[in-house]
Structures are given as C-alpha cells and as structure tokens.
Amino acid sequence: MKNSSLKFVLTLVVILTARTIFAAENDWLSSFAHQSWQDRDGLPQNTVQAIVQTKDGYLWLGTEDGLARFDGVKFTVFNRNNTPEIKNNYITALFESTDGALWIGTRGGGAVLLKDRKFKVFSQKDGLAQDTVRAIGEDSQGSLWIGTSEGLSRFKDGRFTTFNEEAGLKSDNIRALYGDANGDLWIGST
C-alpha cells in the first residue's frame, strides 16, 4: 500500500510540475510583443511552409499560394501570375546561400534561384532529382544541396549530381538538410 501511495504522490507532483512549467512558458511567451500577419494584411495565403531572412534584411515567407517578401511594413508577392519562373505557387523550402542568392523550393515546380533580381528555374530537365523540393542546404565547400522525394541533388559548378538509395542513401525521401561548421552534411529522410 505504501508503494502505491508513493507512486500516486510522485505522479501528482509530475503532473503539477508539468502544469506549472506549461503555465510559466505561456507567461514567458506573452511577455514578448507579437503581431499576427495574415492574407488580409497582404500575405498570399495563411499557411507558411518556410521562412528565411536574407542578409539585406528582408523576411521571405513561402506559403501554399506564393512567395512573399516582407520589408517590415508590407508584403510583395511573387507567384506564377507575376513571376513566370515560379511554376507552382506552393513554396516548400527557402534558403539563402553564402553568395547571397535566394533558393526557393516548390511542390512540382522545381527549384527557383533568385539572384541579382533575376529568377531562374531548375527542374528535372536540368538534372534535379525531382521537381518537388522539400529541403535546401549548403555544405562548407559551397555546394548547394536540394532534397526531394526522389533523392538528393548537389548543385556545383552549374550542374546537378543526384544521389539516391542506389548510391548509398538510406532513403530517397529527403526532408531536411543542414551543413554544420565541421563540414558535415546532415540529411533528414523518411
């Protein structure tokens, strides 16, 4: 009996502690100023899939209905209606490479490069593993890596090399990429 009473007390303490921590986290979060921006404020769509802030200070948001650049006051929207290189408005990934270029991943429209105010699209026709891009990253040597559901593509010296299960990957379905300070490329897959 003594043991079961102790378990009950410990369980109760764990539950109360968890509730206290959760309440404290909520109070902590509410201490920050915040504002919600939505489609009524100029965002193309309310589901944001990716966010990156580029070195020039702009905040870029990838939504299910286009790419938005936020300057702190207003949104400028880029989509297939005003930017022909964006073949699909569903933006899945954003990444700024060390050369200051913005790489934009799309669902079914390939990878789009924005450099020097010019857009350029890369697709399977150019050697990309698949046109649905899920992740973009860069390694310490400056090679760009693009993860798709059909493998991993490296963009180096203007061309793609694709790696997949046949080349030794555990899965072709790449979901996340990260190049760390040690020169390692971390690959998240399912």
Buried (B, 14 or more C-beta within 10 A) or exposed (E): EEEEEEEEEEEEEEEEEEEEEEEEEEEEEEEEEEEEBEBEEBBBBEEBBBEBEBEEEBBBBBBBBBBBBBEEEEBEBBBBEEBEBBBBBBBBBBBBBEEEBBBBBBBEBBBBBBEEEEBEBBBBEBBBBBBBBBBBBBBEEEBBBBBBBBBBBBBEEEEBBBBBEEEEBEBBBBBBBBBEEEEEBEBBBE
